[in-house]
Amino acid sequence: MNLLSRLALAAIVALALAAPARAAAVEYPAGSRIGLVPPPGMTASTRFQGFEDPARGAVMVVTELSGQSYARVAKEFSPETMQSGGMEVVSREEFALPGGPAVIVAARQEVSGVTLRKWALSGLVGDVTVIVVLSMPEERRDAYPDAAVRAALMSVMVRPKLSADEMLAVLPYRLGDLAGFRLMRVNPNGTAVLTFGPNDTPLPAEQPY
């Protein structure tokens, strides 16, 4: 095999190896530190932080809270609390994300006469409590097999804090003088969470929020 043939073969191999990496790229919703590889068929939403498939009525909402919130969130995702809220827990799996504990729960819930299939992940990654909830009509669940949803939830990653300019760019309005407050989180729906103090805490008893 001559040099040109070897180079051509190397290029083909490199492209073949690179294709899965491109296909499995982590996507971060606008303004969110939390990203994941969405299930095939879901695309980033322009209405909220997360992904959606309007044709099938499927939505995946990504929520970022402070690390201090994890104990409360973990309680809300306990089987007892979910069952008391009218959900039938189908499966529950505990595992570890890079930096902290996590759990994936699958459940069914009837809302306004429609049976929904829900998958939820809650976990702690450093200073961030991660919540990802996917919901869709039970009758459409074949479009999103459990294995595909689990793989998407297991791909969760948290990136470094965004700059104030990056967060401001997400909002549908402008904020001028923040009067000493600083942005903690933003959402394309127009929500801006600010605090006055050194900590990223949602507890007004500690500092203005």
KEKE-3310 file (N, C-alpha, C; in steps of 0.2 Angstrom, whole numbers, plus 5000, padded with zeros to 4 digits):
npx = (5004:5003:5009:4999:4988:4988:4986:4973:4966:4968:4961:4948:4946:4947:4936:4926:4927:4925:4912:4902:4905:4901:4888:4884:4884:4884:4871:4867:4854:4848:4856:4857:4867:4866:4868:4864:4864:4851:4837:4835:4825:4821:4822:4831:4821:4813:4805:4807:4819:4826:4821:4811:4797:4786:4777:4774:4770:4779:4790:4805:4811:4823:4830:4839:4845:4852:4866:4862:4849:4847:4844:4831:4825:4828:4820:4807:4807:4806:4799:4788:4783:4781:4771:4761:4758:4750:4757:4762:4775:4786:4799:4815:4831:4846:4862:4878:4882:4896:4903:4893:4878:4864:4847:4836:4820:4806:4789:4771:4757:4741:4733:4721:4713:4722:4734:4751:4767:4782:4799:4812:4826:4836:4849:4865:4878:4893:4891:4878:4861:4853:4839:4830:4816:4806:4792:4778:4763:4757:4753:4761:4774:4782:4789:4800:4809:4813:4826:4833:4829:4834:4848:4850:4847:4857:4868:4870:4878:4887:4892:4904:4900:4890:4894:4889:4885:4882:4871:4862:4860:4851:4838:4822:4821:4830:4841:4847:4855:4860:4860:4869:4865:4867:4866:4859:4853:4844:4830:4823:4810:4809:4811:4822:4834:4840:4853:4859:4874:4887:4885:4877:4863:4846:4839:4831:4833:4847:4853:4848:4836)
npy = (4994:5011:5027:5037:5029:5024:5036:5039:5029:5031:5043:5039:5030:5039:5048:5039:5036:5048:5051:5045:5052:5065:5063:5061:5072:5083:5094:5110:5118:5135:5147:5138:5128:5115:5101:5088:5073:5074:5063:5054:5063:5073:5091:5106:5117:5133:5139:5136:5130:5116:5102:5096:5088:5092:5086:5074:5077:5077:5082:5088:5094:5104:5108:5119:5120:5126:5118:5116:5113:5100:5090:5092:5091:5077:5071:5074:5066:5054:5037:5036:5050:5053:5043:5048:5059:5055:5047:5032:5023:5015:5011:5012:5019:5020:5029:5036:5052:5061:5068:5067:5060:5052:5049:5040:5039:5031:5033:5032:5043:5050:5063:5074:5065:5059:5047:5049:5046:5046:5051:5054:5063:5066:5074:5077:5088:5094:5110:5111:5107:5095:5093:5084:5081:5071:5070:5062:5057:5041:5033:5036:5031:5022:5029:5034:5024:5015:5013:5022:5034:5033:5032:5045:5053:5048:5054:5067:5082:5095:5112:5125:5140:5152:5168:5184:5192:5182:5176:5186:5188:5178:5182:5189:5203:5218:5221:5233:5243:5233:5236:5230:5218:5201:5190:5173:5163:5161:5160:5156:5159:5171:5172:5178:5175:5183:5187:5195:5195:5184:5170:5157:5155:5150:5155:5166:5170:5170:5179:5193:5189)
npz = (5000:4995:5000:4998:4998:5011:5018:5014:5019:5032:5034:5031:5042:5053:5051:5052:5066:5071:5069:5078:5089:5086:5084:5096:5104:5118:5122:5127:5134:5131:5141:5152:5163:5163:5153:5140:5130:5120:5117:5102:5090:5098:5100:5104:5114:5111:5120:5133:5145:5139:5130:5116:5107:5098:5089:5095:5107:5117:5130:5138:5152:5159:5174:5185:5201:5217:5225:5238:5238:5236:5246:5249:5236:5233:5243:5237:5226:5231:5233:5241:5242:5228:5225:5234:5227:5216:5207:5199:5202:5191:5189:5198:5199:5207:5206:5202:5198:5190:5203:5213:5220:5212:5205:5194:5189:5184:5179:5179:5176:5178:5170:5169:5162:5154:5152:5157:5153:5162:5165:5176:5182:5196:5204:5211:5206:5210:5214:5210:5209:5199:5189:5178:5168:5159:5149:5142:5132:5137:5126:5116:5119:5113:5104:5111:5118:5134:5135:5127:5133:5146:5142:5138:5150:5158:5152:5157:5160:5168:5165:5167:5177:5168:5161:5166:5154:5145:5151:5151:5138:5135:5139:5135:5136:5142:5155:5165:5176:5189:5202:5211:5213:5207:5193:5195:5188:5172:5161:5145:5145:5151:5165:5178:5190:5204:5216:5231:5237:5242:5240:5230:5234:5237:5248:5256:5269:5271:5262:5252:5239)
capx = (5000:5008:5008:4992:4982:4988:4983:4966:4963:4968:4956:4942:4945:4946:4929:4921:4928:4923:4905:4898:4906:4897:4881:4882:4886:4880:4868:4865:4848:4850:4856:4858:4873:4865:4867:4864:4862:4844:4835:4833:4818:4819:4826:4831:4815:4814:4800:4809:4825:4825:4820:4804:4795:4779:4772:4772:4768:4785:4794:4810:4812:4829:4830:4845:4845:4858:4867:4859:4842:4847:4841:4823:4823:4828:4814:4802:4808:4806:4793:4782:4781:4778:4765:4756:4756:4746:4761:4763:4782:4787:4806:4819:4838:4851:4868:4882:4885:4902:4903:4887:4873:4858:4842:4832:4813:4801:4782:4765:4752:4735:4732:4715:4710:4727:4740:4757:4773:4787:4805:4815:4833:4838:4856:4870:4885:4896:4886:4872:4856:4851:4833:4828:4810:4803:4785:4774:4757:4759:4752:4767:4780:4786:4794:4805:4810:4816:4834:4835:4828:4839:4855:4850:4848:4864:4873:4870:4884:4886:4897:4906:4895:4890:4895:4882:4883:4879:4864:4858:4858:4845:4832:4818:4821:4836:4842:4852:4858:4858:4860:4873:4863:4870:4862:4861:4850:4840:4827:4821:4803:4809:4813:4829:4834:4846:4854:4863:4878:4892:4883:4872:4858:4839:4836:4831:4836:4854:4854:4842:4836)
capy = (5000:5017:5033:5040:5024:5024:5042:5039:5024:5034:5048:5036:5028:5045:5050:5034:5036:5055:5051:5044:5058:5071:5061:5060:5079:5086:5100:5114:5123:5142:5150:5133:5125:5108:5099:5081:5071:5072:5057:5055:5065:5079:5096:5111:5121:5140:5141:5134:5126:5109:5099:5095:5085:5094:5081:5068:5079:5075:5088:5087:5101:5104:5113:5120:5123:5126:5112:5116:5111:5093:5086:5093:5088:5070:5069:5075:5061:5047:5033:5038:5057:5052:5040:5052:5064:5052:5044:5025:5022:5009:5009:5017:5017:5025:5029:5042:5057:5064:5073:5067:5055:5053:5044:5040:5036:5031:5033:5034:5048:5052:5070:5076:5059:5057:5044:5051:5042:5051:5049:5060:5062:5071:5073:5083:5089:5100:5115:5111:5101:5094:5090:5083:5077:5070:5068:5062:5053:5034:5030:5038:5030:5018:5033:5035:5018:5017:5013:5028:5039:5031:5034:5053:5055:5046:5058:5074:5086:5102:5116:5130:5146:5157:5175:5189:5194:5176:5175:5192:5187:5173:5185:5193:5210:5220:5223:5238:5243:5227:5238:5226:5211:5197:5184:5166:5159:5164:5156:5160:5162:5178:5172:5180:5174:5187:5187:5200:5192:5180:5163:5155:5152:5153:5155:5173:5171:5171:5185:5195:5184)
capz = (5000:4995:5005:4997:5000:5018:5021:5012:5023:5039:5034:5032:5049:5057:5050:5055:5073:5074:5068:5084:5094:5083:5084:5103:5107:5123:5120:5133:5133:5131:5148:5157:5164:5162:5146:5139:5123:5119:5114:5095:5089:5102:5098:5109:5114:5111:5124:5140:5146:5138:5123:5115:5101:5098:5086:5099:5114:5122:5133:5142:5155:5163:5180:5189:5208:5220:5228:5245:5237:5234:5251:5248:5230:5234:5246:5233:5221:5235:5230:5245:5240:5221:5225:5237:5222:5211:5202:5199:5201:5187:5191:5201:5199:5210:5203:5204:5193:5192:5208:5217:5219:5207:5204:5189:5191:5178:5182:5176:5180:5174:5171:5165:5158:5149:5155:5155:5155:5165:5167:5180:5185:5200:5206:5213:5203:5213:5218:5206:5209:5193:5188:5171:5168:5152:5150:5135:5133:5137:5120:5112:5122:5108:5100:5115:5122:5140:5135:5124:5138:5151:5140:5138:5156:5160:5148:5159:5161:5170:5163:5172:5177:5163:5162:5166:5147:5142:5154:5149:5131:5134:5141:5130:5138:5144:5162:5165:5182:5193:5209:5216:5213:5202:5191:5196:5183:5168:5157:5139:5146:5154:5172:5180:5197:5206:5223:5233:5241:5238:5239:5226:5238:5236:5255:5258:5276:5271:5259:5247:5233)
cpx = (5004:5005:5001:4987:4982:4985:4975:4963:4962:4962:4949:4940:4944:4939:4924:4921:4925:4915:4901:4899:4902:4890:4879:4884:4882:4877:4866:4860:4851:4850:4857:4865:4873:4864:4866:4863:4855:4842:4833:4826:4817:4824:4826:4825:4817:4809:4802:4815:4824:4824:4813:4803:4788:4774:4770:4770:4773:4789:4799:4813:4819:4829:4836:4844:4851:4859:4864:4852:4842:4843:4833:4821:4823:4822:4808:4802:4808:4799:4787:4779:4778:4771:4759:4754:4752:4750:4762:4771:4783:4794:4810:4826:4842:4858:4872:4884:4892:4902:4897:4882:4867:4853:4838:4826:4809:4794:4777:4760:4747:4733:4726:4713:4716:4732:4746:4762:4779:4793:4808:4821:4833:4845:4860:4876:4888:4891:4880:4867:4853:4844:4831:4822:4807:4796:4782:4768:4760:4758:4757:4774:4785:4791:4800:4806:4814:4823:4836:4834:4833:4846:4855:4851:4855:4870:4873:4877:4883:4893:4898:4900:4896:4891:4889:4880:4880:4872:4860:4855:4852:4838:4829:4818:4828:4836:4848:4856:4856:4858:4864:4871:4867:4865:4864:4859:4845:4836:4824:4814:4803:4811:4820:4829:4841:4846:4859:4868:4883:4890:4877:4866:4851:4835:4837:4833:4843:4856:4848:4842:4830)
cpy = (5006:5022:5036:5036:5024:5030:5042:5035:5027:5039:5045:5033:5034:5048:5045:5034:5043:5055:5050:5049:5064:5069:5062:5067:5081:5093:5104:5119:5130:5144:5144:5130:5117:5106:5091:5080:5069:5066:5059:5057:5072:5085:5102:5116:5129:5143:5140:5131:5119:5107:5097:5091:5086:5089:5075:5070:5078:5081:5085:5093:5100:5110:5113:5123:5123:5119:5111:5113:5103:5089:5086:5090:5080:5067:5069:5069:5054:5044:5035:5045:5056:5049:5044:5058:5061:5048:5036:5024:5015:5007:5014:5015:5022:5024:5035:5046:5059:5070:5072:5061:5057:5048:5045:5036:5036:5030:5034:5039:5050:5059:5072:5071:5056:5053:5046:5046:5047:5048:5055:5058:5068:5069:5079:5083:5095:5104:5116:5105:5101:5090:5090:5079:5077:5067:5068:5057:5045:5031:5031:5035:5025:5022:5035:5029:5019:5017:5019:5034:5039:5034:5042:5055:5054:5051:5065:5076:5093:5106:5121:5136:5150:5164:5179:5190:5188:5174:5180:5191:5182:5177:5189:5200:5211:5222:5228:5238:5238:5229:5234:5219:5207:5191:5178:5162:5163:5159:5159:5162:5168:5178:5174:5179:5178:5186:5193:5197:5187:5173:5163:5152:5155:5154:5163:5175:5173:5177:5187:5190:5186)
cpz = (5000:5000:5004:4999:5007:5021:5019:5017:5030:5039:5035:5039:5054:5057:5053:5063:5076:5073:5074:5089:5092:5085:5092:5107:5112:5121:5127:5131:5134:5139:5153:5157:5163:5155:5146:5132:5123:5116:5106:5094:5093:5100:5104:5109:5114:5117:5132:5140:5145:5131:5122:5108:5101:5095:5090:5106:5119:5124:5138:5145:5159:5168:5184:5195:5211:5224:5235:5244:5236:5239:5250:5241:5230:5238:5242:5228:5225:5232:5234:5243:5233:5221:5228:5232:5216:5206:5204:5197:5197:5189:5194:5201:5202:5207:5205:5198:5195:5197:5213:5216:5215:5207:5198:5190:5185:5182:5177:5180:5176:5176:5166:5160:5154:5153:5152:5157:5156:5167:5171:5182:5190:5203:5208:5210:5206:5217:5214:5207:5202:5193:5181:5171:5161:5153:5143:5137:5132:5130:5115:5114:5118:5105:5104:5120:5128:5139:5132:5129:5143:5149:5140:5145:5159:5157:5151:5161:5164:5168:5168:5171:5171:5165:5162:5159:5144:5144:5151:5142:5130:5135:5135:5131:5140:5151:5162:5171:5187:5201:5214:5216:5207:5200:5193:5191:5179:5164:5151:5140:5150:5161:5173:5187:5199:5213:5225:5239:5238:5237:5234:5230:5237:5243:5256:5265:5276:5268:5254:5241:5229)
residu = (MET:ASN:LEU:LEU:SER:ARG:LEU:ALA:LEU:ALA:ALA:ILE:VAL:ALA:LEU:ALA:LEU:ALA:ALA:PRO:ALA:ARG:ALA:ALA:ALA:VAL:GLU:TYR:PRO:ALA:GLY:SER:ARG:ILE:GLY:LEU:VAL:PRO:PRO:PRO:GLY:MET:THR:ALA:SER:THR:ARG:PHE:GLN:GLY:PHE:GLU:ASP:PRO:ALA:ARG:GLY:ALA:VAL:MET:VAL:VAL:THR:GLU:LEU:SER:GLY:GLN:SER:TYR:ALA:ARG:VAL:ALA:LYS:GLU:PHE:SER:PRO:GLU:THR:MET:GLN:SER:GLY:GLY:MET:GLU:VAL:VAL:SER:ARG:GLU:GLU:PHE:ALA:LEU:PRO:GLY:GLY:PRO:ALA:VAL:ILE:VAL:ALA:ALA:ARG:GLN:GLU:VAL:SER:GLY:VAL:THR:LEU:ARG:LYS:TRP:ALA:LEU:SER:GLY:LEU:VAL:GLY:ASP:VAL:THR:VAL:ILE:VAL:VAL:LEU:SER:MET:PRO:GLU:GLU:ARG:ARG:ASP:ALA:TYR:PRO:ASP:ALA:ALA:VAL:ARG:ALA:ALA:LEU:MET:SER:VAL:MET:VAL:ARG:PRO:LYS:LEU:SER:ALA:ASP:GLU:MET:LEU:ALA:VAL:LEU:PRO:TYR:ARG:LEU:GLY:ASP:LEU:ALA:GLY:PHE:ARG:LEU:MET:ARG:VAL:ASN:PRO:ASN:GLY:THR:ALA:VAL:LEU:THR:PHE:GLY:PRO:ASN:ASP:THR:PRO:LEU:PRO:ALA:GLU:GLN:PRO:TYR)
# end
